[in-house]
Amino acid sequence: MRRFHRAKDKQEVIDALFANGKGPFSQIWQIIIFSTCLGFRLGRREPLGECDSSVAIPPSVFLNNCPSWPGLGYLISLVESTDPHILNMDDATDEKRIILLEEYANAGLAKIREEVEGKDYSLDGIIQLINKYLDSNKSETDSI
């Protein structure tokens, strides 16, 4: 399985969220998982564009630190594609899944930048972002 890339134009967001362990996230892989889930929640994917392969994250980082990551990746991929073959364990489907997750993460990072930039990349800023989208979901379900 290949490394997980991120777009160069989102590096400032990652740096602000990480801040050498002083930001709201203590590890960059946590930022990637969070932004992937946010992008998925928003139904928004964004191609990466230019990447820096020297900062790509090996799959072992996710596997060693977040045992649920592969399952989350498989579920997101299955929901997105609606094709059960996306769960196959071969190079072609691995590549499709990783690209899909990278695009969701990229969109999530873009949304974080839109919502938080110029304000506060602190934990409180991220919690406000989460609450905004939890509240929007609540109002949608309340009207049903």
C-alpha positions as YAML, in Angstrom:
chain: A
units: angstrom
residues:
- id: 1
  name: MET
  ca: [0.00, 0.00, 0.00]
- id: 2
  name: ARG
  ca: [1.38, 3.41, -0.91]
- id: 3
  name: ARG
  ca: [1.92, 6.38, 1.34]
- id: 4
  name: PHE
  ca: [-0.84, 8.88, 2.11]
- id: 5
  name: HIS
  ca: [-0.12, 12.23, 0.40]
- id: 6
  name: ARG
  ca: [-1.35, 15.69, 1.22]
- id: 7
  name: ALA
  ca: [-1.47, 18.83, -0.90]
- id: 8
  name: LYS
  ca: [1.30, 21.38, -0.54]
- id: 9
  name: ASP
  ca: [-1.22, 24.21, -0.36]
- id: 10
  name: LYS
  ca: [-2.68, 22.76, 2.87]
- id: 11
  name: GLN
  ca: [0.65, 22.59, 4.71]
- id: 12
  name: GLU
  ca: [0.01, 25.88, 6.52]
- id: 13
  name: VAL
  ca: [-3.26, 24.50, 7.90]
- id: 14
  name: ILE
  ca: [-1.53, 21.32, 9.06]
- id: 15
  name: ASP
  ca: [1.27, 23.36, 10.64]
- id: 16
  name: ALA
  ca: [-1.25, 25.54, 12.49]
- id: 17
  name: LEU
  ca: [-3.23, 22.54, 13.74]
- id: 18
  name: PHE
  ca: [-0.10, 20.69, 14.80]
- id: 19
  name: ALA
  ca: [2.12, 23.55, 15.98]
- id: 20
  name: ASN
  ca: [4.85, 21.09, 16.97]
- id: 21
  name: GLY
  ca: [2.54, 19.27, 19.34]
- id: 22
  name: LYS
  ca: [1.16, 22.48, 20.87]
- id: 23
  name: GLY
  ca: [-1.84, 22.76, 18.54]
- id: 24
  name: PRO
  ca: [-5.15, 20.97, 18.99]
- id: 25
  name: PHE
  ca: [-3.64, 17.81, 17.45]
- id: 26
  name: SER
  ca: [-0.53, 16.13, 18.80]
- id: 27
  name: GLN
  ca: [0.17, 14.07, 15.67]
- id: 28
  name: ILE
  ca: [-0.20, 14.85, 11.97]
- id: 29
  name: TRP
  ca: [-1.95, 11.53, 11.29]
- id: 30
  name: GLN
  ca: [-4.72, 12.70, 13.66]
- id: 31
  name: ILE
  ca: [-5.19, 15.83, 11.54]
- id: 32
  name: ILE
  ca: [-5.46, 13.67, 8.43]
- id: 33
  name: ILE
  ca: [-8.08, 11.38, 9.98]
- id: 34
  name: PHE
  ca: [-10.08, 14.34, 11.31]
- id: 35
  name: SER
  ca: [-9.98, 16.19, 8.00]
- id: 36
  name: THR
  ca: [-10.92, 13.01, 6.10]
- id: 37
  name: CYS
  ca: [-13.99, 12.59, 8.30]
- id: 38
  name: LEU
  ca: [-14.88, 16.27, 7.93]
- id: 39
  name: GLY
  ca: [-14.58, 16.11, 4.15]
- id: 40
  name: PHE
  ca: [-16.74, 12.99, 4.13]
- id: 41
  name: ARG
  ca: [-19.31, 14.62, 6.46]
- id: 42
  name: LEU
  ca: [-19.52, 17.55, 4.06]
- id: 43
  name: GLY
  ca: [-19.72, 15.25, 1.03]
- id: 44
  name: ARG
  ca: [-16.82, 17.19, -0.40]
- id: 45
  name: ARG
  ca: [-13.76, 15.84, -2.22]
- id: 46
  name: GLU
  ca: [-10.93, 17.91, -3.60]
- id: 47
  name: PRO
  ca: [-8.10, 16.61, -5.81]
- id: 48
  name: LEU
  ca: [-4.69, 17.16, -4.23]
- id: 49
  name: GLY
  ca: [-2.81, 19.04, -6.91]
- id: 50
  name: GLU
  ca: [0.87, 19.42, -6.08]
- id: 51
  name: CYS
  ca: [2.18, 17.14, -3.31]
- id: 52
  name: ASP
  ca: [5.45, 16.81, -1.45]
- id: 53
  name: SER
  ca: [6.25, 13.09, -1.37]
- id: 54
  name: SER
  ca: [8.83, 13.63, 1.37]
- id: 55
  name: VAL
  ca: [6.04, 14.29, 3.90]
- id: 56
  name: ALA
  ca: [3.75, 11.47, 2.74]
- id: 57
  name: ILE
  ca: [2.59, 9.30, 5.63]
- id: 58
  name: PRO
  ca: [3.35, 5.57, 5.49]
- id: 59
  name: PRO
  ca: [0.34, 3.29, 6.09]
- id: 60
  name: SER
  ca: [2.10, 1.83, 9.13]
- id: 61
  name: VAL
  ca: [1.75, 5.18, 10.96]
- id: 62
  name: PHE
  ca: [-2.03, 4.95, 10.72]
- id: 63
  name: LEU
  ca: [-2.12, 1.24, 11.48]
- id: 64
  name: ASN
  ca: [0.16, 1.49, 14.52]
- id: 65
  name: ASN
  ca: [-1.62, 4.50, 16.02]
- id: 66
  name: CYS
  ca: [-5.23, 4.03, 14.98]
- id: 67
  name: PRO
  ca: [-6.26, 0.39, 14.56]
- id: 68
  name: SER
  ca: [-9.71, 1.49, 13.38]
- id: 69
  name: TRP
  ca: [-8.29, 3.49, 10.46]
- id: 70
  name: PRO
  ca: [-8.45, 0.67, 7.87]
- id: 71
  name: GLY
  ca: [-12.08, -0.04, 8.76]
- id: 72
  name: LEU
  ca: [-12.96, 3.62, 8.54]
- id: 73
  name: GLY
  ca: [-11.26, 3.83, 5.16]
- id: 74
  name: TYR
  ca: [-13.10, 0.79, 3.88]
- id: 75
  name: LEU
  ca: [-16.46, 2.11, 5.10]
- id: 76
  name: ILE
  ca: [-15.98, 5.56, 3.59]
- id: 77
  name: SER
  ca: [-14.88, 3.98, 0.30]
- id: 78
  name: LEU
  ca: [-17.84, 1.61, 0.25]
- id: 79
  name: VAL
  ca: [-20.35, 4.38, 0.97]
- id: 80
  name: GLU
  ca: [-18.77, 6.60, -1.68]
- id: 81
  name: SER
  ca: [-18.49, 4.01, -4.42]
- id: 82
  name: THR
  ca: [-21.45, 1.73, -3.55]
- id: 83
  name: ASP
  ca: [-19.37, -0.97, -5.24]
- id: 84
  name: PRO
  ca: [-18.45, -3.92, -2.98]
- id: 85
  name: HIS
  ca: [-15.37, -4.54, -5.14]
- id: 86
  name: ILE
  ca: [-13.80, -1.45, -3.53]
- id: 87
  name: LEU
  ca: [-13.16, -3.74, -0.55]
- id: 88
  name: ASN
  ca: [-10.90, -6.02, -2.59]
- id: 89
  name: MET
  ca: [-7.35, -6.23, -1.33]
- id: 90
  name: ASP
  ca: [-5.30, -5.56, -4.42]
- id: 91
  name: ASP
  ca: [-3.11, -2.72, -5.63]
- id: 92
  name: ALA
  ca: [-5.75, -1.18, -7.90]
- id: 93
  name: THR
  ca: [-8.47, -0.90, -5.25]
- id: 94
  name: ASP
  ca: [-5.93, 0.15, -2.59]
- id: 95
  name: GLU
  ca: [-4.95, 3.00, -4.88]
- id: 96
  name: LYS
  ca: [-8.62, 4.00, -5.44]
- id: 97
  name: ARG
  ca: [-9.32, 3.96, -1.69]
- id: 98
  name: ILE
  ca: [-6.24, 6.01, -0.84]
- id: 99
  name: ILE
  ca: [-7.00, 8.61, -3.51]
- id: 100
  name: LEU
  ca: [-10.58, 8.86, -2.26]
- id: 101
  name: LEU
  ca: [-9.44, 9.33, 1.34]
- id: 102
  name: GLU
  ca: [-6.76, 11.83, 0.32]
- id: 103
  name: GLU
  ca: [-9.37, 13.87, -1.54]
- id: 104
  name: TYR
  ca: [-11.73, 13.87, 1.44]
- id: 105
  name: ALA
  ca: [-8.84, 14.88, 3.72]
- id: 106
  name: ASN
  ca: [-7.86, 17.65, 1.31]
- id: 107
  name: ALA
  ca: [-11.42, 18.97, 1.23]
- id: 108
  name: GLY
  ca: [-11.60, 18.76, 5.02]
- id: 109
  name: LEU
  ca: [-8.38, 20.75, 5.33]
- id: 110
  name: ALA
  ca: [-9.75, 23.32, 2.88]
- id: 111
  name: LYS
  ca: [-12.91, 23.66, 4.98]
- id: 112
  name: ILE
  ca: [-10.89, 24.06, 8.16]
- id: 113
  name: ARG
  ca: [-8.91, 26.81, 6.46]
- id: 114
  name: GLU
  ca: [-12.12, 28.53, 5.27]
- id: 115
  name: GLU
  ca: [-13.77, 28.37, 8.69]
- id: 116
  name: VAL
  ca: [-10.86, 28.88, 11.06]
- id: 117
  name: GLU
  ca: [-8.22, 30.95, 9.24]
- id: 118
  name: GLY
  ca: [-7.86, 34.41, 10.66]
- id: 119
  name: LYS
  ca: [-9.66, 33.24, 13.78]
- id: 120
  name: ASP
  ca: [-8.26, 30.55, 15.96]
- id: 121
  name: TYR
  ca: [-6.64, 27.23, 15.13]
- id: 122
  name: SER
  ca: [-6.88, 26.29, 18.80]
- id: 123
  name: LEU
  ca: [-8.85, 23.43, 20.24]
- id: 124
  name: ASP
  ca: [-11.73, 25.84, 20.89]
- id: 125
  name: GLY
  ca: [-11.74, 26.84, 17.21]
- id: 126
  name: ILE
  ca: [-11.90, 23.20, 16.12]
- id: 127
  name: ILE
  ca: [-14.67, 22.46, 18.65]
- id: 128
  name: GLN
  ca: [-16.67, 25.40, 17.27]
- id: 129
  name: LEU
  ca: [-16.23, 23.96, 13.77]
- id: 130
  name: ILE
  ca: [-17.41, 20.53, 14.94]
- id: 131
  name: ASN
  ca: [-20.39, 22.02, 16.74]
- id: 132
  name: LYS
  ca: [-21.37, 24.00, 13.66]
- id: 133
  name: TYR
  ca: [-21.71, 20.82, 11.62]
- id: 134
  name: LEU
  ca: [-23.28, 18.84, 14.45]
- id: 135
  name: ASP
  ca: [-25.86, 21.60, 14.84]
- id: 136
  name: SER
  ca: [-26.56, 21.68, 11.09]
- id: 137
  name: ASN
  ca: [-27.18, 17.92, 11.18]
- id: 138
  name: LYS
  ca: [-29.45, 18.28, 14.20]
- id: 139
  name: SER
  ca: [-31.63, 20.89, 12.52]
- id: 140
  name: GLU
  ca: [-31.95, 18.71, 9.42]
- id: 141
  name: THR
  ca: [-33.11, 15.71, 11.45]
- id: 142
  name: ASP
  ca: [-35.42, 17.81, 13.66]
- id: 143
  name: SER
  ca: [-37.43, 18.84, 10.62]
- id: 144
  name: ILE
  ca: [-38.10, 15.25, 9.56]
...
